[in-house]
């Protein structure tokens, strides 16, 4: 009598696969662009009000920032799929919806859910500080959606690098500082500029890598307008400007010379530029993407550490 073999699916194994899939959608490697500015702004605030630093506000800001970043990534995944820009052959995180049997509606629902939780955290922050934070946070959420949503997605224009760098860099650093100190200074803005530039470079590097695919998809990114060679030059110049501002912070009285610890992150900037030169295919440029993300993460944490050491040495 024939024997039928039954396959038994391990629920734990299935759960691990689903978790891995959702993490791919959320793109956790990009979270440094969300938490590094919060850490920088909060550390700058600590130098002013170290005896009254409010940890719960810091954690709420950190959580809201990371969730908005994850929601933006999910919106990006959803709308790129809907517009047919991703495929199973896409390099990097693109094309995840074409590779896994996940309903696009679930991606949108997860993105909206993250926005709702970040909204609740924002309400808590406003209750403890000022309702002006709600206006800024609301604009950040709208920009996060419009990055790939809406009739004219920001990501498909030359403004992607500029707006993402500004809102995820200077704005988040400023809000993180404001909720602790109830004030804002030019020094905070100056200290945020390198992070703004380095976050912009993450998007520029991504667009250089995807230049051919984006051109075929009808995008008009900065990398496409400049061309591959000039875009790589622009990436190097942006790195140089970021580190030039860092060098100027102690002489301007913005931070102590301990802040120069962040210069150690420049090894990643070098690797990011080198990883694009004479490379033509997207897979060849993947190491450059990893280097530019590490640069932003290491710079943010080292700068915060330097600011903290500067406070202790006063």
C-alpha positions in Angstrom: 0.0 0.0 0.0 1.5 3.3 -1.0 2.6 5.5 1.8 2.1 9.3 1.6 4.8 11.4 3.0 3.5 14.4 4.9 5.6 17.5 5.4 5.4 19.0 8.9 6.1 22.7 9.1 8.0 23.9 12.2 6.0 26.9 13.5 9.2 28.3 15.0 11.0 28.0 11.7 8.1 29.7 9.9 8.1 32.5 12.4 11.8 33.1 11.9 11.4 33.3 8.2 8.5 35.7 8.5 10.5 37.9 10.9 13.4 37.9 8.5 11.1 38.9 5.7 9.6 41.8 7.6 13.0 43.0 8.8 14.1 43.1 5.1 11.0 45.3 4.4 11.9 47.6 7.3 15.6 47.8 6.3 17.1 48.0 9.8 20.6 48.8 8.3 19.2 52.3 7.6 18.1 52.9 11.2 21.4 54.6 12.0 20.1 57.6 10.0 17.3 57.8 12.5 19.0 57.1 15.9 22.4 58.8 15.3 20.8 62.3 15.0 18.8 61.7 18.2 21.9 60.7 20.1 23.8 63.7 18.8 21.1 66.2 19.7 20.4 64.6 23.1 24.1 64.6 23.9 24.4 68.3 23.0 21.5 68.9 25.3 23.1 66.9 28.1 26.0 69.4 28.0 23.6 72.1 28.9 21.2 70.4 31.3 23.2 67.3 32.5 21.6 67.4 35.9 18.1 67.6 34.5 18.4 65.3 31.4 15.1 63.4 30.9 15.8 59.8 29.9 12.1 59.0 29.1 11.9 61.9 26.6 15.1 60.7 25.0 13.8 57.1 24.6 10.5 58.4 23.3 12.2 60.6 20.7 14.5 57.6 19.8 11.6 55.3 19.3 9.5 57.8 17.3 12.5 58.6 15.0 13.3 54.9 14.3 9.6 54.1 13.7 9.2 56.9 11.2 12.3 55.7 9.4 10.9 52.1 9.3 7.5 53.4 8.1 9.3 55.5 5.3 11.1 52.3 4.2 7.8 50.4 4.1 6.1 53.1 2.1 9.1 53.0 -0.3 8.8 49.2 -0.7 5.0 49.5 -1.3 5.1 52.3 -3.9 8.2 51.0 -5.8 6.3 47.7 -6.1 3.1 49.4 -7.2 5.0 51.4 -9.9 6.8 48.3 -11.1 10.2 49.7 -10.3 11.3 46.6 -8.3 11.9 43.2 -9.6 13.3 39.9 -8.2 16.6 40.8 -9.8 16.8 44.2 -7.9 20.1 44.5 -6.0 20.0 45.3 -2.3 16.6 45.6 -0.5 14.6 46.5 -3.6 12.3 43.8 -4.9 11.4 42.2 -1.6 7.7 42.2 -2.4 8.4 40.4 -5.7 10.4 37.7 -3.9 8.1 37.0 -1.0 4.4 36.2 -1.0 3.4 39.1 1.2 0.3 41.1 0.3 1.2 44.8 -0.5 -1.8 45.9 1.7 -0.1 44.4 4.7 3.0 46.5 4.0 0.9 49.6 3.9 -0.9 48.6 7.0 2.4 48.0 8.8 3.7 51.4 7.7 0.5 53.2 8.9 0.7 51.3 12.2 4.3 52.5 12.8 3.2 56.0 12.1 0.4 55.7 14.6 2.7 54.4 17.4 5.2 57.2 16.6 2.3 59.6 16.8 1.5 58.4 20.3 5.1 58.9 21.3 4.9 62.3 19.8 1.9 63.2 21.9 3.8 62.1 25.0 6.7 64.3 24.0 4.4 67.3 23.4 2.7 66.9 26.7 6.1 67.0 28.4 7.5 69.9 26.3 5.7 72.0 23.7 3.0 71.4 21.1 5.3 73.1 18.5 7.0 69.7 18.4 3.8 68.2 17.0 4.0 70.6 14.0 7.6 69.6 13.2 6.9 65.9 13.8 3.8 66.1 11.5 5.9 67.6 8.7 8.5 64.9 9.1 5.8 62.2 8.8 4.3 63.8 5.7 7.8 64.1 4.1 8.4 60.4 5.0 5.2 59.4 3.1 5.8 61.7 0.2 9.4 60.4 -0.2 7.9 57.6 -2.5 4.2 58.2 -2.1 1.9 60.8 -3.8 1.8 62.0 -7.4 5.4 63.4 -7.4 7.6 61.2 -5.1 10.6 63.1 -3.7 12.8 60.1 -4.2 12.3 60.4 -8.0 13.6 64.0 -8.1 16.9 65.7 -7.5 15.6 66.9 -4.1 15.7 63.5 -2.5 19.2 63.9 -1.0 18.6 67.5 0.1 15.3 66.9 1.9 16.2 63.6 3.4 19.4 64.9 4.7 17.8 68.1 6.2 14.8 66.4 7.9 16.7 63.4 9.1 19.8 65.4 10.1 19.3 68.9 11.2 15.6 68.7 12.1 16.0 65.5 14.2 19.1 66.8 15.9 17.3 70.1 16.7 14.1 68.5 18.0 16.1 66.1 20.2 18.0 69.1 21.6 14.8 71.3 22.0 12.8 68.8 24.0 15.5 68.6 26.6 16.4 72.3 26.8 13.3 74.2 25.5 15.7 76.3 23.4 17.6 76.3 20.1 20.9 77.8 19.2 23.0 78.3 16.1 25.6 76.0 17.6 23.2 73.1 17.5 22.5 73.7 13.8 26.2 73.9 13.0 26.8 70.6 14.9 24.0 69.0 12.9 25.4 69.9 9.5 27.9 66.9 9.1 25.1 64.5 9.9 22.8 66.2 7.4 25.5 65.9 4.7 26.3 62.3 5.5 22.7 61.2 5.5 22.3 62.9 2.1 25.3 60.9 0.9 23.6 57.6 1.9 20.8 58.5 -0.6 23.3 59.7 -3.2 25.3 56.5 -3.0 22.2 54.4 -3.3 21.1 56.4 -6.4 24.6 56.0 -8.0 24.3 52.3 -7.5 20.8 52.2 -8.9 21.5 54.7 -11.7 20.8 52.4 -14.6 17.6 50.9 -13.1 16.3 54.3 -12.0 16.9 55.7 -15.5 14.9 52.9 -17.0 12.2 53.5 -14.4 11.8 57.2 -15.3 13.4 58.7 -12.2 15.2 62.0 -12.3 17.5 61.7 -9.3 20.6 63.9 -8.7 22.8 61.0 -9.7 21.1 60.7 -13.1 21.2 64.5 -13.7 24.9 64.6 -12.8 26.0 61.4 -14.5 27.9 58.6 -12.7 31.4 60.2 -12.7 30.2 63.7 -11.5 27.9 62.1 -8.9 30.9 60.2 -7.4 32.8 63.5 -7.3 29.8 65.1 -5.6 29.8 62.3 -3.0 33.5 62.9 -2.2 32.9 66.7 -2.0 30.0 66.2 0.4 32.1 63.9 2.6 34.8 66.6 2.6 32.4 69.3 3.5 31.1 67.3 6.4 34.5 66.7 7.9 35.5 70.3 7.3 32.6 71.4 9.4 33.6 68.9 12.1 37.1 70.4 12.2 35.6 73.9 12.6 33.3 73.0 15.6 36.0 73.4 18.4 37.5 76.7 17.1 33.9 78.1 16.8 33.1 77.1 20.4 30.4 74.6 19.3 32.1 71.6 20.9 35.3 70.6 22.5 38.3 69.1 20.7 37.1 65.8 21.9 34.6 66.0 19.0 37.4 65.3 16.6 37.1 61.6 17.7 34.5 61.5 14.9 37.4 61.9 12.4 38.0 58.2 12.9 34.9 57.5 10.9 36.5 59.0 7.8 38.0 55.6 6.9 34.4 54.6 6.0 34.0 57.7 3.8 37.2 56.7 2.0 35.9 53.2 1.4 32.6 54.5 0.2 34.2 56.7 -2.5 36.7 54.1 -3.5 33.9 51.5 -3.7 32.3 53.4 -6.5 35.3 54.4 -8.7 35.5 52.3 -11.9 32.5 50.2 -10.8 29.7 49.7 -13.3 27.3 47.1 -12.0 25.1 47.4 -8.9 26.5 44.3 -7.2 30.0 45.7 -7.5 28.9 48.9 -5.7 27.2 47.1 -2.8 30.3 47.4 -0.5 30.2 51.2 -1.0 26.6 51.2 0.3 27.7 49.4 3.4 30.6 51.8 3.9 28.5 54.9 3.6 25.9 53.6 6.1 28.7 52.7 8.5 30.2 56.2 8.1 27.0 57.8 9.3 26.6 55.4 12.2 30.2 55.6 13.4 30.4 59.4 12.9 27.2 60.0 14.9 28.2 57.8 17.8 31.8 59.1 17.9 30.7 62.7 17.8 28.2 62.1 20.6 31.0 60.3 22.6 33.3 63.3 22.0 30.7 65.8 23.1 30.1 63.7 26.2 33.9 63.5 27.1 34.1 67.2 26.5 31.4 67.7 29.2 33.2 65.5 31.7 36.5 67.4 31.1 35.1 70.9 31.8 
